[in-house]
Each structure stands twice: as structure tokens, then as C-alpha cells.
Amino acid sequence: MRIKLHEAIKAYQDRTGVRLTQNDIAREVYPESSHQSAAIGISHIATGKAKMIAPETILAICRITGVDANFLYGL
């Protein structure tokens, strides 16, 4: 399952003028994980390699990027 993470990051940057990276998102979504495993988790979400994405993860990405779940899923 792939969500529009890159598009959400771009929308955030266009709206705020602040650069946001996948690593920034990974640190906030997975604060208890190591930097490497958090980055891999977000990378799998961005590339569609993640088989399941927890609802809490979607909500966190929405909160961080300022988009809603419909945007992430392309609805």
C-alpha cells in the first residue's frame, strides 16, 4: 500500500516554506525506534513496500504534514 507521502511533504513545504524530510517524519512517527529502523519504516510507507500501515501512523503523518487521510490515500 502506497500513500502520497512525497506529495504531502511538498504540500507542507509549499504552505509553510519549511523544508521537511522523511527523516523528520520518521523521528516524530516512531520516537521510540532507532533512527535507522524509523527511516526504513517511513521509506517502506513512501515506496509502497509496507503491507499494512497502522491508523496511528496515518494520523501522525497527517498531523505532521497538515494534510488529511484522503489526501494521503489520493481520494
N, C-alpha and C positions, 0 to 999 in steps of 0.2 A: 504494500500500500504506500503510495507516494502522496505527500501533501505538498502544497506550494510554499515551501519554506523560503526558497530564494526570493520568490515574489513578495512574501511577507517582509523579509529583510529590506528589500528595495523600497517597499511602500513606507516602512518605518523611516528609512533614510531620507526619502523624498519629503516626508511630512515633517521630520524634526531637524534634518540636517546633521544628525549624529550618525557616525559610522557604527554599525552593529555587525558582528561576525557570528558564525556558527559556534565558535568557541565561547563567545559571550553568552549565547543562549544555553549552551551545554552546561556552563558553570551555574546558571540560575535554575535550570530544569533538574539537574542532577547534582545538588550541592554536596551530597554525602559520598559521591563516587570520585574515583581518581580522575585527574584531568584527562588522561588518555581514554579511559572507558567512557567517560561522559562525551568526549568528542566523537568517539566511534558510534555511540548511540544516536547522537544527533545526525551524524553522517548517514547512518542507515535509514533514518527517517527521511532525510532530504533526497536520497537516491532511490527510495522505494524498496530497499532491501529488508526493512522492518516488516515482519509478518503481522504484528499487532502493535498498536500504539495505545497506551493507557489513556483514558479520558483525562486524567490529571495532567498528563504531558501535553495534550492538546490545549487544555485550559491555560497551562503555564506559558506555552508558546503564544497563545492569543494575548495574554496579559503583557508579555514582554514586547511583542511586536505591535500591539494595538490594533490587531485585526480580529475578525470573528472566525468561528469554526467554518462557516460557509465559505469564506474566502480561502481558508487553508485547503478545503476539500474541492474547491473550484465550482461551487454551486452558485 
